[in-house]
Amino acid sequence: MKREHQGCLTGIGMLAVCGVILFAAYQWDIPFLKYVCYLLPALIGSYIGSQYFSNEEQRVKNRFSRRTWSWLVAGFFLLAALLAWWLEGRLW
């Protein structure tokens, strides 16, 4: 299977998981999960774009290290928590 097709399937799978989490967040009224799901497509897009939709030279040149990805994910969760606290007044 070509890399582009794998990237599309990965993106569809991640968005399906995001949809399930969003359904649970609205079902149990959890603001933190709502904001995680609102922000998750941006993180998914940056990951899939850098891994699957660039040629080999760009992939090697612009590759984020594991440490950078871990900082991005931690910042992502922190931003979601701050938005939930600021806009909803609670995390759970």
N, CA, C and O of each residue as an XYZ file, in Angstrom:
368
protein
N       0.848     -1.172      0.000
C       0.000      0.000      0.000
C       0.892      1.233      0.000
O       1.911      1.270      0.690
N       0.510      2.233     -0.769
C       1.312      3.446     -0.849
C       1.253      4.227      0.457
O       0.302      4.109      1.229
N       2.274      5.016      0.683
C       2.356      5.793      1.933
C       1.190      6.762      2.074
O       0.682      6.968      3.177
N       0.759      7.363      0.954
C      -0.336      8.327      1.035
C      -1.625      7.655      1.494
O      -2.386      8.224      2.277
N      -1.866      6.429      0.996
C      -3.062      5.713      1.405
C      -2.994      5.315      2.884
O      -4.004      5.361      3.586
N      -1.816      4.929      3.351
C      -1.654      4.608      4.763
C      -1.911      5.840      5.626
O      -2.505      5.740      6.700
N      -1.459      7.006      5.149
C      -1.695      8.239      5.882
C      -3.167      8.583      5.955
O      -3.652      9.043      6.989
N      -3.890      8.359      4.844
C      -5.337      8.632      4.853
C      -6.056      7.683      5.809
O      -6.935      8.108      6.558
N      -5.692      6.413      5.788
C      -6.333      5.460      6.690
C      -6.009      5.767      8.150
O      -6.864      5.626      9.024
N      -4.786      6.183      8.407
C      -4.408      6.555      9.768
C      -5.213      7.765     10.225
O      -5.697      7.807     11.357
N      -5.353      8.740      9.346
C      -6.132      9.928      9.677
C      -7.596      9.620      9.921
O      -8.198     10.150     10.854
N      -8.169      8.769      9.092
C      -9.566      8.380      9.276
C      -9.738      7.625     10.588
O     -10.709      7.851     11.309
N      -8.817      6.742     10.898
C      -8.880      6.004     12.164
C      -8.772      6.920     13.373
O      -9.520      6.770     14.339
N      -7.841      7.869     13.320
C      -7.678      8.795     14.434
C      -8.905      9.690     14.596
O      -9.319      9.977     15.719
N      -9.484     10.128     13.487
C     -10.692     10.950     13.586
C     -11.885     10.141     14.088
O     -12.757     10.688     14.763
N     -11.938      8.854     13.771
C     -12.999      8.007     14.308
C     -12.856      7.872     15.817
O     -13.850      7.930     16.540
N     -11.639      7.693     16.296
C     -11.399      7.636     17.744
C     -11.776      8.971     18.382
O     -12.354      8.999     19.468
N     -11.455     10.063     17.721
C     -11.820     11.387     18.217
C     -13.342     11.521     18.299
O     -13.856     12.101     19.255
N     -14.057     11.001     17.326
C     -15.517     11.036     17.359
C     -16.096     10.254     18.525
O     -17.063     10.692     19.147
N     -15.513      9.102     18.825
C     -15.975      8.299     19.965
C     -15.709      9.035     21.271
O     -16.562      9.051     22.159
N     -14.538      9.643     21.396
C     -14.217     10.404     22.603
C     -15.136     11.611     22.729
O     -15.574     11.939     23.831
N     -15.433     12.274     21.621
C     -16.332     13.423     21.652
C     -17.742     13.016     22.051
O     -18.409     13.735     22.796
N     -18.199     11.877     21.566
C     -19.507     11.367     21.964
C     -19.545     11.116     23.475
O     -20.504     11.492     24.148
N     -18.508     10.487     23.993
C     -18.441     10.222     25.439
C     -18.358     11.529     26.220
O     -18.956     11.646     27.290
N     -17.632     12.505     25.705
C     -17.503     13.789     26.400
C     -18.842     14.501     26.493
O     -19.152     15.096     27.525
N     -19.634     14.452     25.441
C     -20.949     15.085     25.495
C     -21.940     14.246     26.302
O     -22.829     14.793     26.955
N     -21.793     12.953     26.260
C     -22.698     12.083     27.015
C     -22.555     12.307     28.520
O     -23.549     12.385     29.241
N     -21.293     12.410     28.990
C     -21.036     12.577     30.419
C     -20.669     14.005     30.799
O     -20.327     14.269     31.952
N     -20.737     14.929     29.844
C     -20.482     16.348     30.075
C     -19.124     16.581     30.727
O     -19.035     17.082     31.848
N     -18.067     16.209     30.004
C     -16.691     16.391     30.469
C     -16.023     17.436     29.568
O     -15.637     17.107     28.446
N     -15.875     18.681     30.025
C     -15.327     19.747     29.191
C     -13.901     19.491     28.700
O     -13.569     19.841     27.568
N     -13.055     18.884     29.535
C     -11.678     18.632     29.116
C     -11.639     17.754     27.868
O     -10.885     18.045     26.939
N     -12.427     16.699     27.831
C     -12.446     15.825     26.651
C     -13.028     16.531     25.439
O     -12.610     16.267     24.311
N     -13.982     17.420     25.651
C     -14.537     18.188     24.532
C     -13.445     19.014     23.862
O     -13.314     19.007     22.638
N     -12.668     19.722     24.667
C     -11.630     20.576     24.100
C     -10.469     19.768     23.535
O      -9.813     20.206     22.590
N     -10.214     18.611     24.095
C      -9.216     17.721     23.495
C      -9.658     17.337     22.087
O      -8.856     17.349     21.154
N     -10.922     16.999     21.939
C     -11.428     16.600     20.621
C     -11.530     17.772     19.660
O     -11.405     17.578     18.451
N     -11.752     18.974     20.158
C     -11.767     20.144     19.287
C     -10.375     20.435     18.734
O     -10.237     20.862     17.588
N      -9.353     20.208     19.538
C      -7.982     20.515     19.137
C      -7.265     19.347     18.454
O      -6.259     19.553     17.774
N      -7.764     18.144     18.626
C      -7.080     16.953     18.124
C      -6.879     16.929     16.601
O      -5.826     16.462     16.165
N      -7.804     17.394     15.772
C      -7.539     17.371     14.329
C      -6.303     18.160     13.914
O      -5.647     17.794     12.939
N      -5.969     19.232     14.628
C      -4.752     19.976     14.305
C      -3.507     19.138     14.574
O      -2.562     19.157     13.785
N      -3.503     18.410     15.674
C      -2.366     17.558     16.000
C      -2.290     16.372     15.041
O      -1.201     15.972     14.628
N      -3.435     15.817     14.692
C      -3.475     14.701     13.743
C      -2.953     15.146     12.387
O      -2.163     14.444     11.755
N      -3.402     16.321     11.941
C      -2.968     16.826     10.635
C      -1.477     17.072     10.564
O      -0.844     16.759      9.556
N      -0.909     17.626     11.616
C       0.533     17.882     11.599
C       1.330     16.588     11.627
O       2.379     16.496     10.989
N       0.855     15.596     12.350
C       1.559     14.320     12.399
C       1.486     13.601     11.053
O       2.507     13.159     10.526
N       0.300     13.487     10.508
C       0.129     12.742      9.260
C       0.800     13.458      8.099
O       1.402     12.821      7.234
N       0.696     14.788      8.079
C       1.343     15.537      7.011
C       2.852     15.378      7.011
O       3.469     15.261      5.952
N       3.446     15.375      8.197
C       4.902     15.246      8.265
C       5.362     13.817      8.006
O       6.473     13.620      7.514
N       4.550     12.819      8.318
C       4.965     11.429      8.160
C       4.646     10.841      6.790
O       5.450     10.091      6.236
N       3.490     11.171      6.242
C       3.019     10.452      5.066
C       2.945     11.280      3.793
O       3.036     10.711      2.706
N       2.785     12.589      3.874
C       2.572     13.385      2.679
C       3.746     14.278      2.329
O       3.557     15.374      1.801
N       4.927     13.832      2.610
C       6.136     14.534      2.193
C       7.102     13.514      1.605
O       7.072     12.331      1.944
N       7.964     14.008      0.712
C       8.913     13.077      0.108
C      10.010     12.732      1.108
O      10.082     13.321      2.187
N      10.848     11.793      0.753
C      11.851     11.267      1.691
C      12.807     12.355      2.170
O      13.181     12.379      3.343
N      13.205     13.253      1.273
C      14.136     14.310      1.654
C      13.508     15.258      2.672
O      14.149     15.621      3.658
N      12.271     15.656      2.442
C      11.587     16.529      3.395
C      11.327     15.817      4.712
O      11.417     16.426      5.778
N      11.005     14.533      4.646
C      10.712     13.775      5.857
C      11.940     13.709      6.762
O      11.821     13.843      7.979
N      13.114     13.503      6.177
C      14.345     13.437      6.974
C      14.720     14.829      7.481
O      15.150     14.986      8.623
N      14.554     15.840      6.621
C      14.952     17.195      6.975
C      14.055     17.803      8.044
O      14.549     18.482      8.944
N      12.758     17.576      7.968
C      11.796     18.232      8.857
C      11.241     17.327      9.945
O      10.215     17.650     10.544
N      11.886     16.217     10.212
C      11.368     15.251     11.188
C      11.492     15.798     12.605
O      12.545     16.288     13.013
N      10.390     15.702     13.344
C      10.418     16.044     14.759
C      10.949     14.853     15.538
O      10.647     13.704     15.217
N      11.738     15.133     16.558
C      12.231     14.055     17.411
C      11.110     13.615     18.351
O      10.076     14.274     18.461
N      11.336     12.495     19.022
C      10.341     12.020     19.992
C      10.164     13.023     21.128
O       9.066     13.200     21.654
N      11.238     13.658     21.485
C      11.160     14.661     22.549
C      10.279     15.837     22.118
O       9.487     16.342     22.914
N      10.414     16.270     20.876
C       9.592     17.363     20.376
C       8.126     16.958     20.333
O       7.259     17.740     20.723
N       7.832     15.729     19.858
C       6.447     15.257     19.825
C       5.874     15.147     21.230
O       4.702     15.454     21.447
N       6.686     14.714     22.181
C       6.174     14.616     23.550
C       5.879     15.998     24.119
O       4.906     16.158     24.855
N       6.698     17.006     23.796
C       6.415     18.372     24.229
C       5.157     18.916     23.556
O       4.363     19.614     24.186
N       4.981     18.597     22.280
C       3.776     19.032     21.576
C       2.518     18.422     22.188
O       1.519     19.117     22.372
N       2.561     17.151     22.497
C       1.400     16.478     23.090
C       1.126     17.024     24.491
O      -0.029     17.239     24.857
N       2.171     17.246     25.269
C       1.985     17.809     26.614
C       1.401     19.223     26.530
O       0.506     19.569     27.299
N       1.898     20.026     25.611
C       1.346     21.359     25.410
C      -0.085     21.327     24.919
O      -0.903     22.172     25.282
N      -0.375     20.338     24.088
C      -1.733     20.148     23.585
C      -2.704     19.872     24.725
O      -3.770     20.485     24.788
N      -2.354     18.963     25.623
C      -3.213     18.656     26.761
C      -3.304     19.836     27.729
O      -4.364     20.087     28.304
N      -2.205     20.555     27.911
C      -2.235     21.731     28.768
C      -3.146     22.805     28.190
O      -3.907     23.431     28.928
N      -3.078     23.026     26.879
C      -3.948     24.008     26.240
C      -5.411     23.599     26.346
O      -6.271     24.442     26.603
N      -5.703     22.322     26.152
C      -7.077     21.840     26.295
C      -7.566     22.028     27.724
O      -8.718     22.410     27.932
N      -6.720     21.769     28.709
C      -7.109     21.954     30.107
C      -7.339     23.428     30.429
O      -8.286     23.772     31.137
N      -6.476     24.295     29.910
C      -6.655     25.725     30.145
C      -7.933     26.245     29.497
O      -8.650     27.042     30.103
N      -8.225     25.812     28.289
C      -9.460     26.229     27.627
C     -10.683     25.725     28.369
O     -11.661     26.458     28.519
N     -10.644     24.494     28.831
C     -11.780     23.947     29.575
C     -11.984     24.714     30.877
O     -13.117     25.023     31.248
N     -10.900     25.019     31.562
C     -11.015     25.735     32.824
C     -11.491     27.168     32.598
O     -12.324     27.674     33.349
N     -10.965     27.818     31.568
C     -11.290     29.209     31.301
C     -12.709     29.371     30.763
O     -13.433     30.266     31.198
N     -13.112     28.524     29.830
C     -14.417     28.685     29.183
C     -15.553     27.988     29.922
O     -16.689     28.461     29.891
N     -15.265     26.883     30.581
C     -16.326     26.131     31.264
C     -16.267     26.268     32.788
O     -17.260     26.026     33.475
N     -15.110     26.653     33.308
C     -14.962     26.810     34.754
C     -14.659     25.523     35.489
O     -14.585     25.519     36.718
N     -14.483     24.431     34.764
C     -14.181     23.142     35.390
C     -13.532     22.234     34.354
O     -13.657     22.458     33.150
N     -12.841     21.214     34.834
C     -12.230     20.242     33.924
C     -13.110     19.023     33.741
O     -13.169     18.472     32.642
N     -13.794     18.589     34.781
C     -14.621     17.387     34.713
C     -16.025     17.800     34.832
O     -16.921     16.957     34.802
